């Protein structure tokens, strides 16, 4: 059975719960809460079923914590568009347009 090695990092089971309640991001809260439940005596597979995650995912969180400490479970954005960012046209779009596309269009008078 897998164990949470919280003593290695100078933490207690209560510290894991505090991390789960005070983490800035929901994903971090979920990870620390899962570790808290495992440290309190629950099985990683049961925690995975209860949270709707795969058992391998929860065990991966456990291994990451045991090897690298609490920083390994803190969520960090890895890229992509920032959430809720307004979509704006690129600034250089008019620079690359053909010259005639930037000129104003003058219509000839209608024939009589």
N, C-alpha and C positions, 0 to 999 in steps of 0.2 A: 504494500500500500504506500502511495506517495505521501510524503510529509512536507509541510511548509516549514522551512528552516529559518524562522523569524528571529531566533536567538543569535544566529550568525550576524544579523544586521542590527542587533541591539534593540529589537522590537518585541512586543508582546502581541497576543491575540487582540487585545483591546486597541493597540496602536494600529493594527490593520483595519479595524472597524472605524477608527477616527480618520484614517486616510481615505477610506471609502466614503465617509460622510463629508469630508472637506475638499476632496479633489475638484479641480476646476472644470474638468471635462467629463461628460457622462461615460465615455469609454473607460477612463481611468477609474471612475467610481465603480463601474461594473466589475472590473478586474480585481480591485482591492476587496470588494465585497465577496467575490467568489473565493479569494484566498482566505478571507476571514471565516467563511463557512467551512472550508476544508480544514483550517487550523482548529476550528471548534469541534471537529470530529466527523464532519460529513465526507462522503465519498466524492471524488472529482467527477465521476460519471453521473452521479445523482445531481450534483450542482449544474452540470451541463444540461441535463434534461430539464431541470427546473427553469433555467435561464434561456432555453431555446438555442444554445450553442452546441457545437460538436464537442465531444469529449476530448478530442485531440487538441482543440483550441484551448480549452481550460487547462489541460495538462501542459500545453506550451507556455501558458502564463505562469504556471507553477514552476516549471523548469527555469524560465527566464528570471523569476524572482529569486529562486535558490542560487542561481549562478551569478547574477548581476545586481541584485538588490532592488529596492523599491523604484529606483529611477527607470528600470527596464519596463515597468508597467505604466509609466506616465505617458499619456497619449501625446504624440507630436505629429503635426501636419507634415506630410512629406512632399507636397506639391499640388499642382492643379490650380484651378480657379478658386480664389477665396470665396467662402460662402457668402451669398447674398450680395455679390459685387455687381454693380450696375454694368450693363454691357454698353460700351462706348465704341464708336468707330475708330479705327486706327488713325493716328495723326498723320501718317505719311501717305495715306491713300491718295490725296490729291497730287502729291509730288510725283507719283508714278503714273498718273493718268496721262494719256496722249495730250499734246499741246492743244489740239483743236477741241478737245473735250472741255477745256477750261474757259474757252472763249464764250462770251454771251451769244446767244442765237438771235439774229435779226431776221425777221420774216419780211419778205418782199410784199409790197402792196398787192392786193388781189386784182387780177385783170378785170377790166371793165367791159 
